[in-house]
Amino acid sequence: MKAPKLYGIDSGAAAWAANAFDCRAAVASAKDGALMETFALSDVMAWDGLSGASRYHFWRTGAGAEVDLLIERGEEVVAIEVKSAVTLTRHDVSGLDLACGPAPKSFSLARAHLGVRVTLLDWEQILTIASQVAADLGVQSQVTPLPGDLWTVPYGSNHYDVIYLGNITHFFGPEQNTCLFRRVRDALVEEGTLVVDAIRREYPDPMGPGLWFYAVSEGGAPYDFPEYKRMLERAGYTDIVDASTQSIRASKRT
C-alpha cells in the first residue's frame, strides 16, 4: 500500500493532539471529519470485537474513491462510510411512517434534525391530532400528512429513504404482511431501509392476555424473528437484522 491511512484508537487523544477541545473548534479547524471517523470507527471496532475476530481495512482506488472502513470476517465483507455535518440537509432523509398514530419516533427524529422530512399515513381523524402535535413541537414544516388506508393509498415509487411500520403487522396474517412489505419495498429508494416494530412471539408482553385485537383481526398473531425474516425475504428484502426486542431492520437491494 503506497499511501496507508492511520486512525487513532482514542478519539479524545486525537482531539487533544489536534487542539480541538470542543465541537466548534473541530469544525473551525476543518478536522471534524477526521475526528468523527476516529470516534465512529473505534466504537464500531470495539462492538464488532465482542462477537469475534475480524480484519479491518481502509480502501481507496487510484481515482480517489474510498471507503473508511471494511470489516472482513470470513467470506463476509461490510463497508462503512462515516460522514460529519453540523446538521442534516433537507435531502438527507425522507421517511414514511405507516399507521403512524401520534408518530412519536418520527417527531423525535424531525426535532433532532431539521433536514428530515416525514410523511405520516393514517386515518384523517388521527392525522388531525398528529398535525397538532407537530405544530406544538415546531416540526410542522417537516411533516406531510397522507390520509387514508395503508392498503389503498399510493406510496409512490423509489421515493423514501426509510419507512417505519410500528405495531401494526401483528394485525395481519403472513400473506397480508408479505404483500404489505412488497408495497413498502416499491416505495423505498435503492438501499432504503424498512423498520418494523412489532409485538414479538419470543418476547412475551405481560399485557398479552389483554390484547383483545387478536380476536377481531383475521389471521393476526405475534410472530418471531424467523417468521418475519421469511416474510421479508419473500417480499424481496436483504440484510434483515433483528435490531432489538421489537425492531427488525431490512434493506432494499436490487
C-alpha beads as a LAMMPS data file, in Angstrom:
LAMMPS data file: protein, C-alpha beads

254 atoms
253 bonds

1 atom types
1 bond types

-500.0 500.0 xlo xhi
-500.0 500.0 ylo yhi
-500.0 500.0 zlo zhi

Masses

1 110.0

Atoms # bond

1 1 1 0.000 0.000 0.000
2 1 1 1.658 3.249 -1.141
3 1 1 -0.485 5.627 0.953
4 1 1 -1.795 3.936 4.112
5 1 1 -4.305 5.744 6.314
6 1 1 -3.703 5.911 10.062
7 1 1 -6.584 6.010 12.555
8 1 1 -6.198 6.739 16.253
9 1 1 -7.966 4.380 18.636
10 1 1 -8.756 7.115 21.173
11 1 1 -10.876 9.982 19.823
12 1 1 -10.222 12.096 22.927
13 1 1 -6.457 11.825 22.492
14 1 1 -6.807 12.559 18.775
15 1 1 -8.874 15.692 19.527
16 1 1 -6.303 16.862 22.080
17 1 1 -3.473 16.348 19.590
18 1 1 -5.441 18.391 17.028
19 1 1 -6.129 21.211 19.556
20 1 1 -9.844 20.613 19.025
21 1 1 -11.180 20.900 22.561
22 1 1 -14.843 21.227 21.589
23 1 1 -17.086 20.730 18.556
24 1 1 -16.814 24.329 17.378
25 1 1 -13.028 24.184 17.435
26 1 1 -13.074 20.937 15.469
27 1 1 -15.375 22.403 12.803
28 1 1 -13.387 25.653 12.631
29 1 1 -10.144 23.743 12.089
30 1 1 -11.751 21.532 9.412
31 1 1 -10.707 18.480 11.439
32 1 1 -14.222 17.462 12.450
33 1 1 -14.478 14.869 9.669
34 1 1 -11.270 13.081 10.647
35 1 1 -12.165 13.176 14.348
36 1 1 -15.644 11.821 13.636
37 1 1 -14.070 8.981 11.667
38 1 1 -11.774 8.211 14.608
39 1 1 -14.665 8.225 17.080
40 1 1 -17.062 6.208 14.916
41 1 1 -14.561 3.622 13.718
42 1 1 -13.049 2.953 17.155
43 1 1 -16.575 2.464 18.525
44 1 1 -17.604 0.177 15.658
45 1 1 -14.449 -1.920 16.026
46 1 1 -14.955 -2.198 19.803
47 1 1 -18.518 -3.504 19.395
48 1 1 -17.572 -5.741 16.484
49 1 1 -14.780 -7.235 18.566
50 1 1 -17.283 -8.513 21.128
51 1 1 -18.686 -11.036 18.669
52 1 1 -15.497 -12.433 17.182
53 1 1 -12.257 -11.654 15.389
54 1 1 -12.393 -9.502 12.253
55 1 1 -9.854 -7.835 9.997
56 1 1 -10.153 -4.102 9.317
57 1 1 -9.108 -2.243 6.165
58 1 1 -9.189 1.166 4.523
59 1 1 -9.910 1.084 0.785
60 1 1 -9.111 3.658 -1.899
61 1 1 -8.964 3.450 -5.689
62 1 1 -6.387 5.157 -7.852
63 1 1 -9.107 7.614 -8.912
64 1 1 -9.692 8.663 -5.300
65 1 1 -12.906 6.791 -4.425
66 1 1 -12.626 5.437 -0.891
67 1 1 -14.362 3.564 1.922
68 1 1 -13.452 4.492 5.507
69 1 1 -13.712 1.011 6.968
70 1 1 -14.012 -2.510 5.557
71 1 1 -14.791 -5.224 8.101
72 1 1 -13.688 -8.636 6.858
73 1 1 -14.954 -11.721 8.682
74 1 1 -14.539 -14.976 6.820
75 1 1 -16.183 -14.565 3.417
76 1 1 -18.308 -11.601 4.545
77 1 1 -17.173 -8.011 3.957
78 1 1 -19.043 -4.997 5.364
79 1 1 -18.288 -1.465 4.110
80 1 1 -18.786 1.550 6.410
81 1 1 -18.564 5.189 5.366
82 1 1 -18.508 7.940 8.010
83 1 1 -19.743 11.489 7.369
84 1 1 -19.687 14.569 9.583
85 1 1 -22.036 17.559 9.348
86 1 1 -23.316 20.236 11.693
87 1 1 -26.839 19.274 10.684
88 1 1 -28.524 17.137 8.083
89 1 1 -29.633 18.822 4.883
90 1 1 -33.147 18.630 3.525
91 1 1 -32.025 15.970 1.070
92 1 1 -30.593 13.607 3.668
93 1 1 -33.622 11.685 4.959
94 1 1 -37.112 11.248 3.580
95 1 1 -39.298 8.996 5.710
96 1 1 -42.761 7.441 5.613
97 1 1 -44.486 6.492 8.873
98 1 1 -47.280 3.993 8.147
99 1 1 -50.253 3.773 10.538
100 1 1 -48.370 6.495 12.382
101 1 1 -50.757 7.265 15.249
102 1 1 -49.202 10.158 17.234
103 1 1 -45.861 9.469 15.463
104 1 1 -43.530 9.894 18.465
105 1 1 -40.456 8.385 16.778
106 1 1 -40.879 10.396 13.577
107 1 1 -41.340 13.629 15.533
108 1 1 -38.296 12.887 17.692
109 1 1 -36.194 12.420 14.562
110 1 1 -37.621 15.584 12.972
111 1 1 -36.857 17.641 16.093
112 1 1 -33.304 16.338 16.207
113 1 1 -32.567 17.039 12.501
114 1 1 -34.041 19.921 10.533
115 1 1 -33.267 18.117 7.287
116 1 1 -35.611 15.212 7.981
117 1 1 -38.891 15.174 6.030
118 1 1 -41.583 12.766 7.189
119 1 1 -44.838 11.696 5.532
120 1 1 -47.452 10.444 8.006
121 1 1 -50.088 7.972 6.847
122 1 1 -53.166 7.212 8.957
123 1 1 -56.882 7.936 9.123
124 1 1 -57.771 11.620 8.784
125 1 1 -59.003 11.883 12.373
126 1 1 -55.673 10.535 13.651
127 1 1 -53.676 12.863 11.403
128 1 1 -55.583 15.859 12.760
129 1 1 -54.216 15.038 16.204
130 1 1 -50.739 14.243 14.862
131 1 1 -50.646 17.561 12.976
132 1 1 -51.460 19.423 16.172
133 1 1 -48.652 17.598 17.969
134 1 1 -46.285 18.506 15.110
135 1 1 -47.281 22.171 15.448
136 1 1 -46.748 22.088 19.210
137 1 1 -43.276 20.613 18.681
138 1 1 -42.411 23.110 15.937
139 1 1 -41.835 20.497 13.213
140 1 1 -44.972 21.042 11.119
141 1 1 -42.915 22.307 8.154
142 1 1 -41.135 18.931 8.055
143 1 1 -44.318 16.855 8.103
144 1 1 -46.687 15.912 5.269
145 1 1 -49.995 14.199 6.153
146 1 1 -51.225 11.413 3.882
147 1 1 -54.748 10.415 4.969
148 1 1 -56.241 7.051 4.125
149 1 1 -55.853 3.299 4.391
150 1 1 -52.360 1.811 4.192
151 1 1 -53.631 -0.870 1.774
152 1 1 -55.080 1.509 -0.816
153 1 1 -53.246 4.846 -0.626
154 1 1 -50.373 5.001 -3.187
155 1 1 -46.970 5.341 -1.537
156 1 1 -45.139 6.267 -4.708
157 1 1 -42.114 4.529 -6.180
158 1 1 -38.421 4.851 -5.233
159 1 1 -39.244 7.793 -3.006
160 1 1 -38.372 7.179 0.662
161 1 1 -35.063 6.514 2.394
162 1 1 -36.732 4.989 5.460
163 1 1 -40.201 3.535 6.014
164 1 1 -41.441 2.746 9.507
165 1 1 -44.121 0.179 10.339
166 1 1 -44.920 0.464 14.022
167 1 1 -47.066 -2.045 15.910
168 1 1 -49.341 -2.922 13.010
169 1 1 -48.082 -6.154 11.435
170 1 1 -49.462 -8.396 14.198
171 1 1 -52.946 -7.470 12.972
172 1 1 -52.299 -9.317 9.697
173 1 1 -51.600 -12.836 8.505
174 1 1 -48.310 -13.846 6.849
175 1 1 -49.573 -13.410 3.287
176 1 1 -51.005 -9.979 4.084
177 1 1 -47.742 -8.888 5.675
178 1 1 -45.727 -10.159 2.720
179 1 1 -47.973 -8.149 0.397
180 1 1 -47.582 -5.054 2.584
181 1 1 -43.802 -5.463 2.694
182 1 1 -43.753 -5.610 -1.128
183 1 1 -45.733 -2.351 -1.366
184 1 1 -43.294 -0.735 1.025
185 1 1 -40.278 -2.037 -0.896
186 1 1 -41.542 -0.423 -4.097
187 1 1 -41.701 2.925 -2.289
188 1 1 -38.130 2.713 -0.963
189 1 1 -35.139 4.090 -2.812
190 1 1 -32.336 1.691 -3.667
191 1 1 -30.604 0.699 -0.398
192 1 1 -33.512 2.220 1.523
193 1 1 -34.482 0.759 4.893
194 1 1 -37.677 -0.691 6.320
195 1 1 -38.023 -0.702 10.105
196 1 1 -40.691 -2.963 11.598
197 1 1 -41.697 -2.554 15.241
198 1 1 -43.997 -5.309 16.461
199 1 1 -45.048 -7.425 19.393
200 1 1 -42.760 -10.430 19.068
201 1 1 -43.577 -14.033 19.921
202 1 1 -40.161 -14.627 21.516
203 1 1 -40.581 -11.636 23.851
204 1 1 -43.961 -12.145 25.567
205 1 1 -45.719 -8.961 26.580
206 1 1 -47.002 -9.018 30.187
207 1 1 -50.173 -7.385 28.852
208 1 1 -50.552 -10.143 26.240
209 1 1 -53.727 -11.691 27.704
210 1 1 -55.458 -8.330 27.352
211 1 1 -54.627 -7.866 23.687
212 1 1 -58.181 -8.364 22.517
213 1 1 -57.437 -7.269 18.969
214 1 1 -56.223 -10.740 18.102
215 1 1 -59.834 -11.845 18.410
216 1 1 -61.019 -9.253 15.888
217 1 1 -58.194 -9.433 13.323
218 1 1 -58.364 -12.100 10.670
219 1 1 -55.175 -14.126 10.811
220 1 1 -53.384 -11.711 13.137
221 1 1 -50.751 -13.090 15.521
222 1 1 -47.445 -12.217 17.154
223 1 1 -44.562 -13.522 15.006
224 1 1 -40.977 -14.305 15.930
225 1 1 -37.892 -13.121 14.059
226 1 1 -37.521 -16.214 11.811
227 1 1 -41.153 -15.763 10.701
228 1 1 -40.594 -12.073 9.929
229 1 1 -37.376 -12.951 8.111
230 1 1 -39.232 -15.401 5.853
231 1 1 -41.959 -12.857 5.071
232 1 1 -39.399 -10.140 4.311
233 1 1 -37.296 -12.436 2.123
234 1 1 -40.389 -13.404 0.122
235 1 1 -41.037 -9.677 -0.378
236 1 1 -37.503 -9.222 -1.783
237 1 1 -35.566 -7.720 1.142
238 1 1 -31.959 -8.378 2.102
239 1 1 -29.768 -7.577 5.140
240 1 1 -32.570 -8.493 7.543
241 1 1 -31.439 -7.727 11.095
242 1 1 -33.003 -8.437 14.494
243 1 1 -32.243 -4.992 15.916
244 1 1 -33.944 -5.243 19.344
245 1 1 -36.717 -6.965 21.276
246 1 1 -39.209 -5.260 18.960
247 1 1 -37.433 -3.774 15.955
248 1 1 -36.442 -5.547 12.753
249 1 1 -34.496 -3.779 10.011
250 1 1 -34.376 -4.786 6.341
251 1 1 -32.886 -3.260 3.179
252 1 1 -33.923 -2.893 -0.435
253 1 1 -31.129 -4.001 -2.765
254 1 1 -31.674 -4.983 -6.399

Bonds

1 1 1 2
2 1 2 3
3 1 3 4
4 1 4 5
5 1 5 6
6 1 6 7
7 1 7 8
8 1 8 9
9 1 9 10
10 1 10 11
11 1 11 12
12 1 12 13
13 1 13 14
14 1 14 15
15 1 15 16
16 1 16 17
17 1 17 18
18 1 18 19
19 1 19 20
20 1 20 21
21 1 21 22
22 1 22 23
23 1 23 24
24 1 24 25
25 1 25 26
26 1 26 27
27 1 27 28
28 1 28 29
29 1 29 30
30 1 30 31
31 1 31 32
32 1 32 33
33 1 33 34
34 1 34 35
35 1 35 36
36 1 36 37
37 1 37 38
38 1 38 39
39 1 39 40
40 1 40 41
41 1 41 42
42 1 42 43
43 1 43 44
44 1 44 45
45 1 45 46
46 1 46 47
47 1 47 48
48 1 48 49
49 1 49 50
50 1 50 51
51 1 51 52
52 1 52 53
53 1 53 54
54 1 54 55
55 1 55 56
56 1 56 57
57 1 57 58
58 1 58 59
59 1 59 60
60 1 60 61
61 1 61 62
62 1 62 63
63 1 63 64
64 1 64 65
65 1 65 66
66 1 66 67
67 1 67 68
68 1 68 69
69 1 69 70
70 1 70 71
71 1 71 72
72 1 72 73
73 1 73 74
74 1 74 75
75 1 75 76
76 1 76 77
77 1 77 78
78 1 78 79
79 1 79 80
80 1 80 81
81 1 81 82
82 1 82 83
83 1 83 84
84 1 84 85
85 1 85 86
86 1 86 87
87 1 87 88
88 1 88 89
89 1 89 90
90 1 90 91
91 1 91 92
92 1 92 93
93 1 93 94
94 1 94 95
95 1 95 96
96 1 96 97
97 1 97 98
98 1 98 99
99 1 99 100
100 1 100 101
101 1 101 102
102 1 102 103
103 1 103 104
104 1 104 105
105 1 105 106
106 1 106 107
107 1 107 108
108 1 108 109
109 1 109 110
110 1 110 111
111 1 111 112
112 1 112 113
113 1 113 114
114 1 114 115
115 1 115 116
116 1 116 117
117 1 117 118
118 1 118 119
119 1 119 120
120 1 120 121
121 1 121 122
122 1 122 123
123 1 123 124
124 1 124 125
125 1 125 126
126 1 126 127
127 1 127 128
128 1 128 129
129 1 129 130
130 1 130 131
131 1 131 132
132 1 132 133
133 1 133 134
134 1 134 135
135 1 135 136
136 1 136 137
137 1 137 138
138 1 138 139
139 1 139 140
140 1 140 141
141 1 141 142
142 1 142 143
143 1 143 144
144 1 144 145
145 1 145 146
146 1 146 147
147 1 147 148
148 1 148 149
149 1 149 150
150 1 150 151
151 1 151 152
152 1 152 153
153 1 153 154
154 1 154 155
155 1 155 156
156 1 156 157
157 1 157 158
158 1 158 159
159 1 159 160
160 1 160 161
161 1 161 162
162 1 162 163
163 1 163 164
164 1 164 165
165 1 165 166
166 1 166 167
167 1 167 168
168 1 168 169
169 1 169 170
170 1 170 171
171 1 171 172
172 1 172 173
173 1 173 174
174 1 174 175
175 1 175 176
176 1 176 177
177 1 177 178
178 1 178 179
179 1 179 180
180 1 180 181
181 1 181 182
182 1 182 183
183 1 183 184
184 1 184 185
185 1 185 186
186 1 186 187
187 1 187 188
188 1 188 189
189 1 189 190
190 1 190 191
191 1 191 192
192 1 192 193
193 1 193 194
194 1 194 195
195 1 195 196
196 1 196 197
197 1 197 198
198 1 198 199
199 1 199 200
200 1 200 201
201 1 201 202
202 1 202 203
203 1 203 204
204 1 204 205
205 1 205 206
206 1 206 207
207 1 207 208
208 1 208 209
209 1 209 210
210 1 210 211
211 1 211 212
212 1 212 213
213 1 213 214
214 1 214 215
215 1 215 216
216 1 216 217
217 1 217 218
218 1 218 219
219 1 219 220
220 1 220 221
221 1 221 222
222 1 222 223
223 1 223 224
224 1 224 225
225 1 225 226
226 1 226 227
227 1 227 228
228 1 228 229
229 1 229 230
230 1 230 231
231 1 231 232
232 1 232 233
233 1 233 234
234 1 234 235
235 1 235 236
236 1 236 237
237 1 237 238
238 1 238 239
239 1 239 240
240 1 240 241
241 1 241 242
242 1 242 243
243 1 243 244
244 1 244 245
245 1 245 246
246 1 246 247
247 1 247 248
248 1 248 249
249 1 249 250
250 1 250 251
251 1 251 252
252 1 252 253
253 1 253 254
